[in-house]
Amino acid sequence: MSENFKINLNNNFHQENNSKYRLDIEGLRGIAVLSVVGFHAFPSLIRGGFIGVDIFFVISGFLISTILFEGLEKNKFSFLDFYSRRIKRIFPALLIVLFFCYVFGWQVLFSDEYKQLGKHILGGTSFSSNFLLWNESGYFDNSSDTKPLLHLWSLAIEEQFYLIWPLLLWLAHKLKIHFLLIIIIIFILSFSYNIFEINNDPVGTFYSPLTRIWELLIGALLAWAKLKNKTQNIQSFIGFAFIIIGFIVINEKNFPGWWALLPTIGTAFLISAGDKAWINRYALSNEILRWFGTISYPLYLWHWPLLSFLYIAQSGAPSPILRIIAVFMSIFLSWLTYKYIEIPIRFGNKERLKPIILSTLMLLIGIIGLNTFIRDGLQSRSIVKYSQDSGEEGNDEKKSINQCGISNETEKKVFAHCLSDSRETPKYALLGDSKAAALYGGLVRTSLEKGRWLFIGGSAKSITAPVPILTDNEIYKKYQIPSQIALRAISENKNIKDVVLVIAVRAIFQLDAYSVDNSPNNNYDTAYDGLNKAIDILLHSGKNIVILIDNPTLADPKNCIKRITKFHIMNNYITNKSNPDCEISIKNHLSLSQKYLSLIHNINLKNPDKIKIFDTLKYMCDFKNGICSSHKNGRLMYSYGDHISDYAAGLIGADLNKFLMTTPPS
């Protein structure tokens, strides 16, 4: 490493922190960023690598609080100066990465993906990514791989903290309230809330600033105390051991919670040990770790978009070679960003003008992201035209009104869908979860004058889907109220003659999302009894029942579409090839569905005259070749996850309408 580069390291730290430059903290940054990169590139090998973010939180809390304490104690603190430095530190690399994601996403993302990217760019520019992601899904779920800006949640939490923290300390200083008292009170509240919420809302606990503030406050406590004692080597060894143990034993289950103490306390011990401790001096202060520490911020920003876009283009985990190439590419881009963008902007001329220009650019790219979100991902882009078949056929052709026979507005709001055909009085009722919602448009579109539809149901994100399993079993508790309301409304509706039940296998047996599992399941008896009770209510009111057999479960349809871009190298070497999870043999599907089919068959046997079964397999699968695939007749058969497309709904709906018209009531 050149002497000039060493000087740059020291100058950067001095201007950022106004305190003694510590080589070991720079090295600790290197460990933190490399652990996160390692986890994202090879999650099965470095399972606890994500705790590098927690290490960053403590370091950030220490360094920034040091600036605040020193400025306030010397009566030299300036909000304008503080936030100007934060803007020059945070904005340049972030702007470059956001711009790259938008341009690259233009070429490779489908409209719904690009729409989501637009929303995430807006979240990145407004430092609210953690709240947006909180409302979408968990950090560790499969869909997280396809969110190029997922990693900005931690940056958002830091910046949210630093909007409030300087003001609190400034007020405490003015009111002569001890800094330590402020730190301890907020720490106790935040850590306690983290422990209380980890089991109630693990996703919220991961993303909420209220459950993460305590990690930054550990660093703030160090900045206040500036611990120096003769046990520095012991502290250093303990701190290093805590972090290493954290990498080994921590996984995504119930994190942060108590487990977050390992990386945070470990980092606190290392920092408090001082730069003279043996590990700090000889391990953390080595030039390689320090170099990675110097580029840690742009490396954190760059690595995940590159890996995520690979996941998207490859429709799943890319090969180890591609992931290694992506990591090295992110290191190279981080070095370029640091040398040619960060350094000139942070330490060049025109200091007063730079924050204004950077803030304007951040606002502009946020507006671009918002525009992309509002305009549904800009569907005129070439990749959408040439690659994506949405499977749309017109849905319900706008023939539905918000009325399903439920007069009580409070009860009506329980459901994501309360619809009926506006043309004639409905004769048929559709009841079910998001699988029913996927079918509804096709049923309405292919219905006849003497057989229109009414729908009461839920959606993929609804926690109150009317899954008609009536039971006291706790795991089905969330379905009871909506199911009872829906069953009562349909039973009391004299116009309804036939009721079609459409329920996902996973909902019936309470399996993991998008799972069809034939292994022994203790929920079988409960599901059987509960579904029978619901059907009995409908039978006693004189209704005929049709149970629609659930469709095969395949990979998400986005992972089954060849992405055609303008770049030949992308089309030939990077974008997805044949995905084996995009088809399943009919034999294998039937084997996996044996338990489910047995349940439906046994229910049918109880009252075969009143309960009919309508199998969708012949519409979804190719019996000639013995496979069920994501595509049929050149069209996409799935819309999202394991939900059928509108095209498939039309195929099923047309024959289901005929089936109901030609099946006389007993």
ABEGO torsion letter per residue (X at the ends): XBAAAAAAAAAAAAAAAGBBBBAAAAAAAAAAAAAAAAAAABAAABAAAAAAAAAAAAAAAAAAAAAAAAAAAAGABBAAAAAAAAAAAAAAAAAAAAAAAAAAAAAABBAAAAAAAAAAAAAAAAGAAAAAAAAABBAABAAAAABAAAAAAAAAAAAAAAAAAAAAAAAAAAAGBBAAAAAAAAAAAAAAAAAAAAAABAAAAAABAAAAAAAAAAAAAAAAAGBBBAAAAAAAAAAAAAAAAAAAABBABGOAEAAAAAAAAAAAAAAAAEAABAAAAAAAABAAAAAAAAAAAAAAAAAAAAAAAAAAAAGEBBBAAAAAAAAAAAAAAAAAAAAAAAAAAAABBGAAAAAAAAAAAAAAAAAAAAAAAAAGGGAABAAAAAABBAGBAGEAGGABBBBAGBABAAAAAABABBBBBAABBBABBBBEBAAAAAAAAAAAAABBAABBBBBBBBBAABAABBBBBBBABAAAAAAAAAAAAAAAAAAABAABABBBBBBBAAAAAGBBBGBBBABBBAAAAAAAAAAAAAAAAAAAAGBBBBBBBBBBBBBBAAAABBBBBABAAAAAAABBBBBAAABBBAAAAAAAAAAAAAAAAAAAAABAAABBBBBAAAAABBAAAGBBBABBGGBBABABEABBBAAAAAAAAAAAAAAAAABBBX
